[in-house]
Amino acid sequence: MLLRTDVDLPVSGCTSWQAGRWLIVVNGSEPLRRQRFSLAHEFKHVIDHRYHDELYVDRPGLSAYSQAELAADYFAACLLMPKRWVYRAWGEGCQYLHGRSGLCNRFGVSPPAMSRRLAHLGLGTAADGQRAAGADSATYARLKRPWMRSPA
C-alpha cells in the first residue's frame, strides 16, 4: 500500500488500485488532523473492497455509496477516538474541545470529528472553553465507568 500526502485535491482523500497495490491519497493542503481522519476513512474502503457489493446495497433513502461513506466515517472515528479512551478522558474531566489538554488535541482530530464522536457516544457536545452540555455528575454516573468493569 502506498500513501501520498503531497497533493492538493478537490476532496479530502481517495483510494484506487494501481499497478497491483492500493494507493491512498490524502489532501496535503488540509490540516494534519483532517489528513489522519481521511487516511483512516480511506483505509476502511480498502478493507471493504472485496465485499463491498455484499456489505452495501441500495435501500430506500440510503444509497450503497452513502452507506459505505457512513461506515468509513464511523470506522475512522472508532480507530482515532476509541470509545473506552473517550469515556476515560471524559470521566477524568477532559470535556473541552480546544486547548492543550482539550479532547481534539488529546486525540489528534478536528473539532467536528470530536463533536460527532461525543454525540454518538451520548456524551453531549463539548464547546470551546465551555464544559459540555450534560457534563454533570449524573452524566458521569450513567457511564458506569466501562473501562473499570471487573471481569465476568
C-alpha positions in Angstrom: 0.0 0.0 0.0 1.3 3.4 -0.9 0.2 6.7 0.8 0.7 10.1 -0.8 0.0 13.4 1.0 1.9 15.8 -1.2 -1.1 16.6 -3.4 -3.8 19.3 -3.4 -7.1 17.6 -4.2 -10.6 18.8 -4.6 -11.5 16.1 -2.0 -10.1 15.1 1.4 -8.9 11.7 0.1 -9.3 8.9 -2.4 -8.3 5.3 -2.9 -7.5 3.4 -6.0 -5.9 0.1 -7.1 -2.9 0.8 -9.3 -0.1 -1.4 -10.5 -1.0 -4.3 -8.2 -1.3 -2.3 -5.0 -3.6 0.1 -3.2 -2.9 3.8 -3.5 -4.4 6.1 -0.8 -4.1 9.8 -1.5 -5.0 12.4 1.1 -5.2 16.1 0.5 -1.8 17.6 1.7 -3.2 21.1 1.9 -5.6 20.1 4.7 -4.6 20.2 8.4 -2.8 17.1 9.7 -5.8 16.2 11.9 -8.0 16.1 8.9 -5.5 14.1 6.9 -5.4 11.5 9.7 -9.1 11.1 9.6 -9.1 10.9 5.8 -6.4 8.2 5.9 -8.4 6.1 8.3 -11.6 6.7 6.3 -9.9 5.6 3.0 -8.4 2.6 4.7 -11.9 1.4 5.5 -12.7 1.5 1.8 -9.6 -0.7 1.2 -10.7 -3.2 3.9 -14.3 -3.4 2.5 -13.4 -3.5 -1.2 -13.6 -7.3 -1.7 -17.1 -7.4 -0.1 -18.4 -4.0 -1.0 -21.3 -5.4 -3.0 -22.4 -7.7 -0.2 -22.0 -5.1 2.5 -23.6 -2.1 0.9 -26.9 -2.4 -1.1 -29.1 0.5 -2.3 -32.0 0.9 0.0 -34.9 3.4 0.0 -33.5 6.7 1.4 -29.9 5.5 1.6 -27.7 4.5 -1.3 -24.9 1.9 -1.2 -22.5 4.8 -1.7 -23.8 6.7 1.3 -23.8 3.6 3.5 -20.1 3.0 2.6 -19.2 6.6 3.4 -21.0 6.5 6.7 -19.3 3.2 7.6 -15.9 4.6 6.6 -16.5 7.7 8.8 -17.6 5.5 11.7 -14.5 3.3 11.3 -12.2 6.3 11.3 -13.9 7.7 14.4 -13.6 4.4 16.3 -10.0 4.0 15.3 -8.9 7.5 16.2 -11.2 8.0 19.2 -11.8 4.6 20.8 -14.9 4.6 23.0 -13.0 3.4 26.1 -10.4 6.1 25.8 -13.0 8.8 25.2 -15.0 7.7 28.2 -11.9 7.7 30.3 -10.9 11.2 29.2 -14.4 12.4 29.8 -14.6 10.8 33.2 -11.3 12.4 34.1 -12.8 15.8 33.4 -11.5 16.4 29.9 -14.7 17.8 28.5 -13.4 20.6 26.3 -12.7 20.6 22.6 -9.9 23.0 22.4 -6.8 23.9 24.5 -3.6 22.0 25.2 -5.5 19.4 27.3 -8.7 19.5 25.2 -10.2 16.5 23.5 -9.2 17.4 20.0 -5.6 17.8 20.9 -5.6 14.7 23.0 -7.0 12.5 20.2 -5.4 14.5 17.3 -8.7 15.1 15.5 -10.7 18.1 14.3 -13.5 19.7 16.4 -16.3 18.5 14.0 -15.0 14.9 14.2 -14.7 15.0 18.0 -18.1 16.6 18.4 -19.8 13.9 16.3 -18.0 11.2 18.3 -19.1 12.7 21.6 -22.7 12.9 20.3 -22.6 9.3 19.1 -21.3 8.1 22.5 -24.1 10.0 24.2 -21.7 12.5 25.9 -23.3 15.6 24.6 -21.3 18.2 22.8 -18.2 20.0 24.1 -17.6 23.6 23.3 -14.6 25.8 23.1 -13.9 27.0 26.6 -17.2 25.6 27.9 -17.9 22.3 29.7 -20.0 20.1 27.5 -23.8 20.0 27.9 -24.8 17.4 30.4 -21.3 17.1 31.8 -22.6 16.8 35.4 -22.2 14.0 37.9 -25.3 12.3 36.6 -23.9 12.1 33.1 -20.7 10.6 34.5 -22.6 8.1 36.7 -24.6 7.0 33.6 -21.3 5.9 32.0 -20.8 3.3 34.8 -17.1 3.5 34.2 -17.0 0.9 31.4 -13.2 0.9 31.4 -13.2 -0.2 35.1 -15.6 -3.2 34.9 -14.4 -6.2 36.6 -14.0 -9.4 34.5 -17.1 -11.6 34.3 
